[in-house]
Amino acid sequence: MNAILSIESSCDDTGASIIIDGQIASNVVSSQAIHIKYGGVVPELASRAHLINIIPVVNKALQDAKLTLNQLSAVAVTQGPGLMGSLLVGFSFAKSMAFSLGIPLIGVNHLQGHISALLIDSKPAFPLLCLLVSGGHTQIILMEDELTYSVLGTTQDDAVGEAFDKGAKLLGFDYPGGPLIDKYAQQGNPKAFEFPTPKTNGLNFSFSGLKTSLLYKVQEGQSQDLDFINNHLNDLCASYQNRLVEYLLKVFLIAIKEFKPKSIGLCGGVAANSLLRSKFNQLGIKTKIQSHIPDFQYCTDNAAMIAVTGYYKFLQKDFLVLKATIF
């Protein structure tokens, strides 16, 4: 039996998961509500919360998987990208545990983990063309196998998740506001307001202009109606969200035609958006290519996605060097 404990602490969620012979046995996440009043994640507060949460989260993951520490074969942990202080908490804990147990330590790229979420509940055909959409990244990635990737396009400024959250802040929503845009958009008219389609080179993205266009739309409306946002909230959300989703899939379709993948996948935190999930599956039907989207719990930051990457790295014995340092 190969049992791997994985730890994810790249931002404001503390996650631990156990994978046994390639199957997720437990997945525990502790989120931090303290950042809401600040309108975004405060790095120092996130680091402190990870210090408090990490031991209970790991213990719960072991309990749910019905395992003890001595039954672990390796420890996998997020190395980056992410908030340095948050990453340091998770990595230091994982390294100490692996060293004390005498088992391998496996380093995992956070974005690689998001892509691996596509492998948790399905077995997509390769090559797989992946649309990775999160709060910090927006990329088109070609996946040749479980551990071989090529980045084909990326955002030149903001990520789409940032465009959702900052757009939500303009509309008066608390952080994180992206899910609230999705909620109110379901009652609105996506054609009520016009927003521009960004123009970029190749398979790259740009979202800063769309945020600015929403700001101008609100300012223009409020010049004639001080209660403009409340009077048109559903339509504003629906129109803004619709343009973001259409733009993402417009560029992704270009990549599909160019690289002709055997399957397509959507992953990352923004993959939880209901309109994007629906439109992405429709794109798969339209292009006659099998589409894959992780379950909601595996879209936002979690340790199960790190566990899957860690499992395939374990099979290849791709381990980090463990050294004891004496001061």
Secondary structure, DSSP 4 states (H G I P E B T S, - for coil): --EEEEEE-SSSEEEEEEEETTEEEEEEEEE-GGGGGGTS--HHHHHHHHHHHHHHHHHHHHHHHT--GGG--EEEEEEESS-HHHHHHHHHHHHHHHHHHT--EEEEEHHHHHHHGGGTS--PPSSEEEEEE-SS-EEEEEEEETTEEEEEEEBSS--HHHHHHHHHHHTTPPSS-HHHHHHHHTTS-TTSS--PPP--STT-B--HHHHHHHHHHHHHHHTT-TTHHHHTHHHHHHHHHHHHHHHHHHHHHHHHHHH--SEEEEESGGGG-HHHHHHHHHHHHHHT-EEE---GGGTSS-SHHHHHHHHHHHHTT--BPP-----
